[in-house]
């Protein structure tokens, strides 16, 4: 009887412990720890080290134009420009006073001097022929009564060709007549070329309409042209130049193309020799 009573107590104690353990486990799993209330603001810390330099930002808007500065020092004198066009003949001046009567001349042997002068004329004629041979054959220069023409076999763009002719003392060739155009065309064919730059260039006037071609080598307009069939194209390009073929026909081309070109030079006429 005592054993049964003892077993009953042990069983009750075991059940009580089991129930207590279950209740504790349930409270641990189901209960959550809630955050506490917000604390007071802490003191401000010391200033940190300077950070690394960031990437450059986009450029800002263009600023206002500044005031004009003071006048600078005088620059060096530039290269002389090309020779200008020949001016009109001036008015005849007033006759000067009559000079004093000269002393009477002495009789001379004119036959001997005529022989010397005749020999000089022969030598000058030979010299002229030698110079012409040198220009036409050795240097490859063609000429008319007023101008000389030279093909430059150095491929250049239009502006570079124009500048090079000016540095040589001339301009890009501008045929002003059928005879000159035929002369230059034969010169191009003789040189074994198919096309060269000449001194014409298209331009565009205000309003979008194509304007007439103007002579770039000189300051005057001319009416002579030798356009190939279908040229010039309309409307003309704003930046278009002109080339001549070996047949003498003109056509428009881009100014940025590099090709050979023809320079022209004005002959300088010598003043007549006066004898006293």
Backbone bond lengths (Angstrom), bond angles and torsions (degrees), N, CA, C in turn:
res aa  C-N    CA-C-N  psi(-1)  N-CA   C-N-CA  omega(-1)  CA-C   N-CA-C  phi
1 X - - - 1.452 - - 1.513 109.34 -
2 X 1.238 115.88 -40.81 1.474 121.12 178.40 1.503 111.95 -66.29
3 X 1.314 115.90 -36.53 1.478 118.79 178.20 1.513 112.13 -66.03
4 X 1.326 116.45 -39.75 1.468 120.12 179.24 1.522 110.27 -64.25
5 X 1.299 114.99 -41.57 1.465 119.13 -179.95 1.534 110.55 -64.28
6 X 1.316 117.01 -37.95 1.476 122.29 -179.75 1.512 110.55 -69.55
7 X 1.337 115.99 -40.61 1.463 119.96 177.92 1.526 111.69 -64.08
8 X 1.352 115.16 -37.31 1.468 119.49 179.02 1.522 110.89 -63.58
9 X 1.345 114.72 -39.99 1.470 117.29 178.90 1.531 111.60 -66.72
10 X 1.305 115.44 -41.69 1.464 118.58 178.91 1.537 111.42 -62.83
11 X 1.335 114.83 -41.40 1.468 118.76 179.03 1.523 111.02 -62.98
12 X 1.347 115.35 -41.95 1.469 119.43 -179.98 1.523 110.59 -65.71
13 X 1.388 115.02 -38.84 1.471 118.30 178.51 1.517 111.46 -66.11
14 X 1.329 116.63 -37.71 1.477 120.59 179.67 1.516 110.69 -65.49
15 X 1.325 116.35 -41.96 1.467 120.80 179.60 1.519 110.26 -66.38
16 X 1.355 115.36 -37.34 1.470 119.16 178.81 1.519 110.84 -65.43
17 X 1.318 116.72 -41.22 1.473 120.03 178.59 1.539 111.98 -66.31
18 X 1.336 113.57 -38.91 1.472 118.37 179.09 1.522 110.70 -63.05
19 X 1.360 114.87 -44.35 1.470 119.30 -179.64 1.533 110.10 -64.37
20 X 1.356 116.69 -40.70 1.477 120.07 -179.02 1.541 110.89 -65.13
21 X 1.347 115.30 -40.67 1.467 118.90 178.60 1.520 111.64 -65.00
22 X 1.341 117.30 -38.03 1.483 121.58 178.73 1.513 110.89 -65.48
23 X 1.348 115.13 -42.13 1.477 119.13 -179.23 1.509 110.26 -65.38
24 X 1.335 118.40 -40.80 1.471 121.91 -179.94 1.527 111.47 -66.10
25 X 1.338 116.15 -42.00 1.470 119.75 179.19 1.503 111.49 -63.86
26 X 1.313 116.61 -38.59 1.476 120.73 -179.67 1.507 110.77 -67.23
27 X 1.312 117.86 -39.68 1.462 120.21 179.97 1.520 111.41 -68.33
28 X 1.356 117.10 -37.06 1.463 119.51 179.87 1.517 110.86 -66.61
29 X 1.342 116.91 -39.80 1.479 120.07 -176.67 1.492 112.41 -76.70
30 X 1.327 117.48 -34.05 1.459 118.91 -173.90 1.503 112.42 -91.23
31 X 1.321 119.45 -28.94 1.461 120.73 -178.50 1.526 110.40 -76.22
32 X 1.370 119.78 135.37 1.479 125.87 176.21 1.512 109.37 -112.26
33 X 1.370 114.08 149.38 1.455 119.51 -178.96 1.520 108.21 -87.45
34 X 1.269 121.94 114.84 1.462 126.83 -178.86 1.527 110.08 -81.91
35 X 1.403 118.56 143.37 1.472 120.65 178.75 1.507 110.99 -67.84
36 X 1.281 114.62 151.83 1.432 118.88 178.65 1.517 112.81 -79.86
37 X 1.280 119.91 -179.05 1.469 124.00 -179.74 1.533 110.25 -74.13
38 X 1.329 116.54 154.45 1.462 123.61 -177.60 1.523 110.41 -64.59
39 X 1.324 114.84 133.12 1.443 119.44 -179.29 1.520 113.38 -80.56
40 X 1.324 116.55 177.35 1.474 121.32 178.52 1.526 110.50 -73.70
41 X 1.333 115.08 153.37 1.471 120.87 179.33 1.519 110.40 -66.56
42 X 1.355 114.66 133.43 1.449 118.77 -178.96 1.526 112.21 -78.86
43 X 1.308 115.47 172.88 1.457 120.49 179.59 1.528 110.62 -73.16
44 X 1.353 116.46 152.23 1.473 121.88 -179.59 1.532 109.61 -71.81
45 X 1.351 114.28 131.50 1.451 118.98 -178.04 1.530 112.61 -75.50
46 X 1.326 115.87 173.42 1.469 120.88 178.15 1.532 110.30 -71.03
47 X 1.347 115.48 157.93 1.459 120.62 179.01 1.534 110.20 -67.65
48 X 1.343 115.96 133.35 1.454 120.68 -177.76 1.528 112.15 -76.26
49 X 1.360 115.68 174.47 1.469 121.17 177.72 1.527 110.27 -68.80
50 X 1.338 115.27 155.66 1.466 120.28 179.39 1.537 109.89 -67.56
51 X 1.325 115.65 132.61 1.453 120.90 -178.66 1.530 112.01 -73.44
52 X 1.338 116.87 170.89 1.456 122.17 179.36 1.536 110.51 -71.57
53 X 1.334 115.50 153.83 1.466 121.32 -179.76 1.526 109.73 -67.85
54 X 1.308 117.18 126.89 1.463 121.61 -179.30 1.519 112.35 -77.12
55 X 1.315 117.57 175.65 1.457 123.16 178.09 1.526 110.81 -67.92
56 X 1.324 114.88 151.25 1.470 119.63 178.99 1.517 109.93 -66.61
57 X 1.293 116.67 133.68 1.452 121.37 178.84 1.528 112.08 -78.30
58 X 1.301 117.15 175.36 1.479 120.58 179.56 1.524 110.84 -65.77
59 X 1.344 118.13 151.17 1.473 119.90 179.84 1.521 111.38 -63.58
60 X 1.305 114.84 144.59 1.452 119.63 178.41 1.515 112.95 -78.04
61 X 1.292 116.34 177.52 1.451 120.89 179.16 1.530 110.81 -68.26
62 X 1.327 114.48 153.87 1.457 120.07 -178.96 1.527 110.21 -65.79
63 X 1.313 115.61 131.24 1.457 119.37 -178.95 1.515 113.06 -76.60
64 X 1.300 115.03 175.14 1.455 120.87 179.71 1.530 109.70 -71.71
65 X 1.310 115.23 151.41 1.458 120.71 -179.75 1.528 109.82 -69.42
66 X 1.307 115.60 132.85 1.446 119.64 -179.30 1.520 113.07 -75.47
67 X 1.282 115.84 173.15 1.456 120.70 -179.99 1.532 110.45 -72.54
68 X 1.313 115.71 153.44 1.458 121.49 -179.69 1.531 108.86 -68.03
69 X 1.325 115.01 129.74 1.452 119.49 -179.88 1.518 112.80 -74.58
70 X 1.298 114.98 176.93 1.461 119.64 179.71 1.520 110.36 -72.66
71 X 1.317 116.77 158.64 1.452 122.60 -178.26 1.522 110.04 -65.95
72 X 1.344 116.13 128.81 1.455 120.89 -179.11 1.514 112.13 -76.91
73 X 1.327 114.41 178.81 1.453 119.52 178.95 1.522 111.22 -72.10
74 X 1.312 115.47 155.44 1.454 120.94 -179.20 1.526 109.82 -66.70
75 X 1.352 116.74 126.96 1.458 121.53 -178.90 1.518 112.21 -76.29
76 X 1.338 115.16 175.92 1.448 120.52 179.51 1.525 110.61 -71.65
77 X 1.288 115.06 152.48 1.461 120.34 179.48 1.515 109.98 -68.88
78 X 1.344 117.58 129.25 1.454 122.59 -178.73 1.520 111.91 -76.49
79 X 1.322 114.71 175.27 1.457 120.57 178.91 1.527 109.68 -68.36
80 X 1.330 116.95 146.79 1.476 118.54 179.50 1.515 110.62 -64.25
81 X 1.318 116.62 141.29 1.453 122.12 179.08 1.518 111.88 -76.87
82 X 1.324 115.92 176.44 1.477 119.45 -179.18 1.520 111.07 -67.45
83 X 1.315 115.38 156.25 1.457 120.34 -179.78 1.525 109.86 -65.05
84 X 1.296 116.75 136.90 1.453 121.63 179.34 1.524 112.35 -76.10
85 X 1.322 114.86 171.92 1.462 119.94 179.35 1.531 110.44 -68.76
86 X 1.321 115.95 151.78 1.449 121.33 -179.00 1.522 109.84 -66.99
87 X 1.329 116.91 130.40 1.449 121.04 -178.87 1.527 112.90 -78.79
88 X 1.316 114.66 172.02 1.461 120.13 178.45 1.529 110.44 -71.08
89 X 1.310 114.27 154.39 1.452 120.04 179.69 1.526 109.37 -69.11
90 X 1.313 116.26 133.51 1.455 120.33 -179.32 1.531 113.28 -75.35
91 X 1.323 114.52 169.77 1.462 120.14 179.47 1.529 110.60 -72.23
92 X 1.301 116.10 150.83 1.456 120.61 179.63 1.523 109.80 -69.96
93 X 1.314 115.47 135.16 1.451 119.89 -178.86 1.531 112.66 -76.51
94 X 1.296 113.98 174.33 1.468 120.61 179.84 1.530 109.11 -75.56
95 X 1.321 116.37 140.64 1.462 120.40 179.12 1.526 110.33 -63.30
96 X 1.313 115.21 137.03 1.448 120.10 178.96 1.525 111.68 -79.21
97 X 1.302 116.45 173.70 1.474 120.02 179.91 1.528 111.52 -68.99
98 X 1.286 115.79 151.01 1.459 121.25 179.67 1.524 108.71 -69.67
99 X 1.331 115.45 133.01 1.450 119.82 -178.79 1.529 112.28 -76.57
100 X 1.311 113.60 172.81 1.471 119.41 -179.66 1.524 110.09 -73.97
101 X 1.303 115.18 152.32 1.454 121.27 -179.11 1.530 109.10 -68.01
102 X 1.332 115.38 130.55 1.443 120.03 -178.04 1.522 112.19 -78.37
103 X 1.314 114.36 169.02 1.456 120.43 178.52 1.531 109.54 -74.66
104 X 1.292 117.50 150.00 1.466 119.88 178.83 1.523 110.73 -64.27
105 X 1.362 115.12 137.26 1.448 119.80 -179.41 1.519 111.93 -76.85
106 X 1.324 114.77 164.24 1.456 120.60 179.30 1.524 109.47 -102.46
107 X 1.310 115.11 153.07 1.458 120.19 179.31 1.518 109.53 -71.36
108 X 1.353 115.45 134.42 1.459 120.43 -177.25 1.515 109.47 -129.04
109 X 1.318 115.20 165.43 1.457 121.93 177.11 1.529 107.86 -86.89
110 X 1.344 116.62 89.23 1.478 121.44 -174.81 1.517 112.04 -70.28
111 X 1.317 117.56 -25.82 1.465 119.14 -178.60 1.508 112.31 -60.61
112 X 1.331 116.54 -40.51 1.460 119.66 179.77 1.521 111.68 -65.24
113 X 1.336 117.43 -41.34 1.464 121.03 179.44 1.519 111.53 -68.60
114 X 1.333 116.60 -35.54 1.464 118.48 178.14 1.531 110.39 -63.43
115 X 1.312 117.35 -36.77 1.459 121.23 178.38 1.522 111.20 -65.20
116 X 1.344 116.08 -40.67 1.468 120.03 178.76 1.523 110.74 -66.00
117 X 1.353 115.87 -43.30 1.470 119.87 179.51 1.520 110.26 -64.19
118 X 1.325 117.27 -40.48 1.461 120.09 178.38 1.522 112.00 -61.70
119 X 1.321 116.91 -41.36 1.463 119.92 178.03 1.522 111.35 -65.82
120 X 1.348 117.37 -36.19 1.461 121.03 176.54 1.523 111.15 -64.07
121 X 1.344 116.53 -40.36 1.465 119.54 178.00 1.527 110.87 -61.94
122 X 1.352 116.79 -39.97 1.470 120.27 178.54 1.524 110.72 -64.27
123 X 1.339 116.38 -42.86 1.471 119.82 -179.99 1.524 111.80 -65.81
124 X 1.334 116.28 -39.15 1.472 119.72 179.16 1.520 109.99 -65.46
125 X 1.335 117.41 -40.33 1.465 120.42 178.46 1.523 111.01 -62.32
126 X 1.334 117.34 -41.98 1.464 120.37 177.30 1.530 111.33 -64.11
127 X 1.338 115.81 -39.18 1.459 119.82 -179.73 1.528 110.94 -65.70
128 X 1.336 116.64 -40.99 1.464 120.27 177.68 1.527 110.73 -61.46
129 X 1.331 117.34 -41.45 1.456 120.24 178.89 1.527 110.94 -65.26
130 X 1.331 117.25 -37.64 1.465 120.09 178.52 1.522 111.75 -67.17
131 X 1.348 116.23 -39.77 1.466 120.07 178.26 1.523 110.48 -66.09
132 X 1.327 116.60 -42.01 1.462 120.17 178.75 1.520 110.84 -63.94
133 X 1.330 117.33 -39.37 1.464 120.79 177.10 1.528 110.62 -62.71
134 X 1.327 115.91 -40.86 1.466 120.06 -179.55 1.525 110.66 -65.44
135 X 1.324 117.45 -42.37 1.458 120.75 -178.85 1.518 111.97 -69.50
136 X 1.325 116.92 -41.96 1.458 120.57 -174.21 1.522 113.23 -81.92
137 X 1.314 117.89 -36.47 1.458 120.92 -173.91 1.518 111.82 -99.65
138 X 1.338 116.91 -52.32 1.458 120.02 -175.12 1.527 111.17 -76.41
139 X 1.328 117.48 -52.18 1.461 121.31 -178.87 1.512 112.72 -83.51
140 X 1.323 119.01 -19.26 1.458 121.42 -179.88 1.508 113.33 73.15
141 X 1.324 118.57 33.23 1.459 122.72 -178.87 1.521 109.17 -97.14
142 X 1.331 116.49 136.66 1.454 122.49 172.08 1.524 107.87 -105.52
143 X 1.319 116.47 151.90 1.452 119.18 -176.09 1.511 111.14 -146.87
144 X 1.343 113.49 156.12 1.451 123.25 169.52 1.523 107.25 -120.50
145 X 1.304 116.80 -170.85 1.465 119.21 -179.77 1.519 111.99 -66.76
146 X 1.341 117.16 -26.04 1.464 120.04 -173.87 1.529 113.76 -111.56
147 X 1.353 117.85 -25.33 1.457 119.05 -171.76 1.527 111.73 -137.20
148 X 1.349 114.15 160.81 1.458 123.65 172.56 1.524 108.01 -114.74
149 X 1.346 117.55 146.94 1.458 122.79 -178.37 1.528 108.92 -128.26
150 X 1.338 116.16 135.01 1.457 121.88 -176.99 1.523 109.30 -137.52
151 X 1.347 117.33 125.78 1.463 122.20 173.14 1.524 108.52 -83.01
152 X 1.319 116.49 125.73 1.467 122.36 177.75 1.522 107.38 -100.34
153 X 1.318 116.21 112.71 1.459 120.63 -178.02 1.520 110.61 -89.35
154 X 1.310 114.77 60.97 1.459 123.42 173.65 1.518 106.77 -135.18
155 X 1.334 117.56 109.14 1.464 121.15 -176.17 1.526 109.78 -63.08
156 X 1.311 116.13 121.35 1.462 122.67 -179.46 1.527 109.58 -138.05
157 X 1.357 115.61 156.09 1.453 120.25 169.49 1.529 109.06 -71.18
158 X 1.345 116.17 167.91 1.462 119.28 -172.02 1.528 111.37 -59.55
159 X 1.323 117.48 -49.22 1.465 119.91 -177.34 1.531 111.15 -63.97
160 X 1.327 116.98 -38.25 1.455 119.52 178.96 1.526 110.59 -67.69
161 X 1.339 116.76 -39.41 1.460 119.94 177.97 1.527 110.64 -64.31
162 X 1.331 116.71 -41.46 1.461 120.91 179.35 1.528 111.04 -63.02
163 X 1.341 116.32 -43.02 1.462 120.40 179.78 1.523 110.96 -66.72
164 X 1.331 117.56 -39.09 1.459 120.92 -178.70 1.526 110.69 -65.14
165 X 1.344 116.99 -39.63 1.467 119.68 177.52 1.529 110.35 -63.57
166 X 1.318 117.23 -38.89 1.465 120.15 -179.98 1.529 111.02 -67.77
167 X 1.338 116.11 -38.02 1.465 118.63 177.74 1.521 111.41 -65.25
168 X 1.327 117.31 -27.76 1.457 120.89 177.27 1.522 112.14 -81.23
169 X 1.341 117.43 -5.63 1.456 120.88 -179.93 1.507 114.42 97.44
170 X 1.333 117.90 12.23 1.455 120.89 -179.78 1.513 111.48 -133.17
171 X 1.335 116.16 -155.64 1.451 123.03 178.00 1.520 108.26 -142.77
172 X 1.338 115.52 169.92 1.461 118.82 172.92 1.527 109.27 -63.20
173 X 1.323 116.11 140.26 1.464 120.52 -174.60 1.530 111.09 -65.53
174 X 1.340 115.16 138.75 1.459 122.51 177.32 1.525 107.99 -129.53
175 X 1.334 119.02 99.49 1.466 119.69 178.56 1.527 110.45 -61.57
176 X 1.336 116.14 124.27 1.458 119.90 -178.14 1.520 112.42 -108.10
177 X 1.325 116.92 13.07 1.452 120.20 178.87 1.518 110.50 -172.49
178 X 1.335 115.61 168.04 1.457 121.03 -177.89 1.524 111.69 -61.48
179 X 1.337 117.03 -40.13 1.468 119.85 -178.19 1.521 111.54 -63.61
180 X 1.341 115.77 -44.66 1.467 119.14 -179.94 1.524 110.71 -67.88
181 X 1.330 117.60 -40.12 1.464 120.65 179.24 1.538 110.89 -62.02
182 X 1.333 116.08 -41.57 1.465 119.90 177.99 1.526 110.81 -66.38
183 X 1.343 116.83 -38.98 1.458 120.68 178.66 1.522 111.31 -61.17
184 X 1.330 117.16 -47.05 1.462 120.91 -178.68 1.523 110.49 -68.31
185 X 1.350 117.88 -39.89 1.464 120.56 179.33 1.532 110.73 -61.47
186 X 1.347 116.76 -43.31 1.457 119.58 176.53 1.516 112.00 -64.59
187 X 1.330 116.23 -35.25 1.466 121.89 177.32 1.523 110.35 -63.12
188 X 1.366 116.57 -42.38 1.464 121.08 179.04 1.525 110.54 -65.26
189 X 1.330 116.98 -44.34 1.463 120.33 179.71 1.530 111.32 -64.77
190 X 1.336 116.77 -40.42 1.458 120.80 179.28 1.517 111.95 -63.30
191 X 1.345 116.39 -32.03 1.467 120.87 178.94 1.527 112.09 -79.22
192 X 1.333 118.44 -1.77 1.459 121.38 179.24 1.514 113.59 76.67
193 X 1.341 117.47 23.59 1.464 121.67 -179.35 1.523 109.90 -104.59
194 X 1.330 115.43 163.07 1.468 120.81 178.43 1.518 112.74 -108.56
195 X 1.332 117.83 -25.55 1.459 120.59 -177.91 1.523 109.88 -159.54
196 X 1.344 115.75 151.28 1.464 122.43 178.26 1.520 108.27 -145.59
197 X 1.339 115.81 157.50 1.462 121.25 173.02 1.534 109.71 -73.50
198 X 1.337 116.85 143.18 1.455 122.43 167.24 1.525 108.24 -124.70
199 X 1.318 116.75 169.72 1.461 120.26 -168.67 1.502 115.71 -84.83
200 X 1.336 118.19 46.45 1.454 121.84 172.19 1.511 108.11 -117.10
201 X 1.332 115.49 152.55 1.461 119.40 178.61 1.515 109.13 -153.65
202 X 1.357 115.94 137.33 1.464 120.17 179.25 1.506 110.50 -78.86
203 X 1.304 116.89 155.39 1.464 121.91 176.20 1.515 108.70 -145.61
204 X 1.327 116.10 162.31 1.454 121.44 -178.51 1.516 109.43 -116.24
205 X 1.339 116.97 126.84 1.445 121.34 -179.11 1.523 110.14 -84.19
206 X 1.325 115.87 174.61 1.458 120.83 177.85 1.519 109.26 -66.08
207 X 1.346 115.64 146.80 1.449 119.62 -178.74 1.509 112.91 95.01
208 X 1.367 118.64 -4.33 1.447 121.16 176.86 1.502 114.57 86.01
209 X 1.338 119.10 -1.34 1.448 120.45 -179.88 1.520 110.04 -86.26
210 X 1.330 114.39 144.87 1.462 119.49 179.80 1.515 109.93 -72.61
211 X 1.324 116.99 127.85 1.449 121.47 -179.83 1.504 111.83 -91.96
212 X 1.285 118.66 172.32 1.470 121.48 179.98 1.515 111.07 -70.68
213 X 1.308 115.48 154.40 1.463 119.84 175.50 1.515 109.05 -70.32
214 X 1.313 116.28 142.54 1.462 121.23 179.93 1.511 109.62 -118.62
215 X 1.303 115.51 150.46 1.456 120.62 179.81 1.517 108.87 -74.30
216 X 1.324 116.84 120.09 1.456 120.82 179.64 1.517 110.94 -86.68
217 X 1.329 117.95 -24.15 1.449 120.10 -177.72 1.512 112.92 -77.64
218 X 1.314 118.17 -23.98 1.457 121.37 -178.86 1.512 110.61 -133.95
219 X 1.326 115.59 -171.55 1.458 120.15 -176.92 1.519 111.97 -109.69
220 X 1.317 118.41 10.48 1.458 121.03 -177.28 1.513 109.31 -119.11
221 X 1.327 114.96 155.30 1.448 120.79 174.39 1.523 108.81 -90.58
222 X 1.301 116.13 157.10 1.443 119.90 176.92 1.519 108.38 -140.82
223 X 1.320 115.63 155.32 1.450 120.75 -175.50 1.526 112.72 -95.05
224 X 1.324 118.37 -14.95 1.460 120.11 -175.92 1.523 110.81 -75.83
225 X 1.330 117.02 133.12 1.457 124.21 173.29 1.518 108.46 -141.96
226 X 1.318 115.84 161.14 1.467 121.36 178.52 1.524 108.91 -140.58
227 X 1.344 116.37 54.76 1.458 121.08 -175.95 1.522 111.13 -68.62
228 X 1.326 115.63 142.73 1.458 121.61 173.07 1.529 109.18 -72.52
229 X 1.329 119.58 160.87 1.471 121.27 177.95 1.526 111.39 -55.29
230 X 1.324 116.51 132.26 1.463 121.81 -177.79 1.506 114.36 85.31
231 X 1.322 118.10 1.26 1.463 122.71 179.00 1.533 109.36 -116.02
232 X 1.343 117.24 150.81 1.470 126.88 -6.62 1.511 111.09 -76.01
233 X 1.316 116.55 151.78 1.457 121.23 -178.83 1.515 109.57 -72.83
234 X 1.318 116.46 142.83 1.455 122.12 178.88 1.526 109.46 -116.34
235 X 1.345 120.14 137.56 1.477 122.30 -6.88 1.519 110.87 -74.98
236 X 1.314 115.31 149.30 1.461 120.26 -178.71 1.522 110.07 -68.58
237 X 1.310 115.42 143.07 1.463 120.10 176.90 1.519 109.91 -67.16
238 X 1.324 115.87 149.57 1.458 119.59 -176.94 1.519 111.40 -64.03
239 X 1.329 116.54 -40.05 1.458 120.66 -179.12 1.520 108.26 -117.51
240 X 1.312 116.80 76.57 1.460 121.39 -179.85 1.519 108.95 -123.73
241 X 1.318 115.82 142.17 1.449 122.07 178.32 1.521 108.91 -116.57
242 X 1.333 116.07 179.54 1.463 120.71 -173.37 1.518 108.68 -126.09
243 X 1.326 114.80 137.41 1.462 121.70 176.01 1.527 109.11 -121.43
244 X 1.328 115.67 153.28 1.463 122.10 176.69 1.528 108.23 -113.47
245 X 1.336 115.42 134.38 1.461 120.03 176.68 1.526 109.66 -87.70
246 X 1.321 116.08 172.81 1.462 120.49 179.68 1.523 112.48 -68.09
247 X 1.346 117.33 -11.53 1.467 121.09 175.70 1.526 112.33 -89.01
248 X 1.328 116.92 -7.72 1.457 121.18 -178.48 1.509 114.30 94.79
249 X 1.348 119.12 -0.85 1.463 122.24 -179.12 1.524 110.31 -82.53
250 X 1.343 115.13 141.89 1.460 121.61 179.03 1.521 109.63 -98.82
251 X 1.340 116.63 149.54 1.463 121.64 174.92 1.517 108.54 -155.56
252 X 1.343 114.95 155.05 1.461 120.56 179.74 1.523 110.36 -76.44
253 X 1.327 115.91 151.34 1.457 122.04 178.28 1.519 108.79 -153.47
254 X 1.320 116.42 164.76 1.465 120.90 178.22 1.534 109.88 -73.46
255 X 1.320 115.64 141.63 1.457 120.55 -177.63 1.533 112.61 -75.23
256 X 1.343 117.63 -16.22 1.465 120.31 -178.31 1.522 112.58 -87.28
257 X 1.346 117.80 -3.34 1.454 119.61 177.48 1.527 109.70 -76.26
258 X 1.317 116.86 141.90 1.460 121.62 178.98 1.530 109.03 -96.20
259 X 1.336 116.66 125.42 1.455 121.02 178.07 1.523 109.01 -153.59
260 X 1.329 116.23 169.15 1.450 120.96 177.03 1.532 109.86 -69.36
261 X 1.338 116.96 165.51 1.456 120.34 -175.14 1.529 109.35 -150.34
262 X 1.340 115.05 166.45 1.461 121.73 -178.26 1.523 108.48 -117.41
263 X 1.324 116.78 126.50 1.463 121.97 174.50 1.529 109.29 -100.18
264 X 1.317 115.28 149.50 1.459 120.24 175.36 1.526 109.42 -123.71
265 X 1.330 115.44 147.48 1.464 121.84 -177.37 1.530 107.97 -133.05
266 X 1.319 115.53 135.01 1.458 120.87 178.79 1.521 109.05 -82.80
267 X 1.317 115.41 130.73 1.461 119.20 178.17 1.521 109.61 -70.55
268 X 1.289 116.06 138.32 1.462 120.85 177.25 1.527 108.30 -92.19
269 X 1.306 114.43 115.87 1.460 118.84 -178.27 1.523 110.20 -79.40
270 X 1.308 114.37 134.67 1.461 118.85 178.60 1.515 110.60 -79.83
271 X 1.297 114.67 146.83 1.475 119.56 177.20 1.516 109.58 -69.63
272 X 1.329 118.41 142.36 1.460 120.37 -179.67 1.524 111.22 -62.69
273 X 1.329 114.90 141.00 1.470 120.50 -179.71 1.517 108.29 -79.34
274 X 1.327 116.14 128.77 1.467 121.33 -179.74 1.515 108.42 -102.13
275 X 1.296 114.78 137.37 1.456 120.63 177.71 1.532 109.41 -108.83
276 X 1.269 115.01 139.30 1.460 119.67 -179.80 1.503 110.72 -102.94
